[in-house]
Amino acid sequence: MNIPITVNQTQLYDVLINIAVVRPVFIWGAPGIGKSSIVEQFAAELGLPCVSLLGSQLAPEDIIGVPRITKDGKSEFCPPRMIAREQPYCLFLDELNACSQEVQKAFYSLIHDRRIGEYFLPKDSIVIGAGNRAQDNAIVRPMSSALINRMFHVELVASHRDWLKWAKNNGIHPHVIEYLGLRPDHLWMQPPKTEEPFSTPRSWHMLSDALHGFGDDISKEQLEVLCSGCLSPNHAVQFRAFVKQIRNRYALAKIISGDQQWPREPADRDALYFLAQSFRAQIAKELPVSNENLSVSVHTLSTRAKELLSQLANISVEIAQMVVAADEGSKLPDWFLVEAVRDIPRIAARNK
């Protein structure tokens, strides 16, 4: 599905509250970014029960029902009990684009006319569909133009600000909240082509539940198992390093202020790697694209950042090079890279 404009969780809620109450809405988005939970929360706030049907597990008769012979010898279809309700509700058709063409056909009248045979959804009922995108390596099938044209379409993307706001009010483990506050770019990643765990809001939620379950006495080995089972491999390594630096009381803010030094011990190399990554993300966020008319605070940060890079290169040239290397997630300003490479020649090799 080609939708040029995407929405975050807050914007999606606005769409649902203004459109879903009168027209069926289809939510496109990657696995694990919160489509289902947003719909369930939306229905709860409206005071409606949410009935979820999983498109990939449905047959046509699960929608249109099965026929029976009435007393007058005629046949009629009996709609499924889950759908045929007397009070208004929110019908959530999850993985709608994963069902077969026959099942899609069965949804036509339900989505467009809110009807199955002679049964009509109660007044004020809401119909919402959702599905993954073809590029997500998920189970998807082409949706017919007739079905597409029966719904309003919107594509949801993960927003770290919305998710962190939700997380703070829903018992997400403090380590997860603090980590994603430092590395918001790790909240979600494009599903890999290989069969391996990958980071999404859902997988971070799973990790949070696991951390709560193990408690504060979780061992290094147990933490490694939990992270590797939920997160993208690179994110798993960095989260473990983050937890380690918390336990060792390393803090990036203290390193930048000069109250603390980069960790130097070989056993702390993973913590050093995480701190360096966080350092890169922070200076990429705070340094402007142009170095014209720099404020005193920005000039001070730039000077301090080069000092820290030099100190980092004394410990590990490779990690220092990683800080200034090209990265799609957080791009350092060109002017800063030129100055850093000029002032710290040892880190220049990676940038030639």
Summary of the structure (lengths in Angstrom):
residues: 352
radius of gyration: 25.9
end to end distance: 39.6
largest distance: 93.2
contacts: 1054
relative contact order: 0.09
helix: 52%
strand: 11%
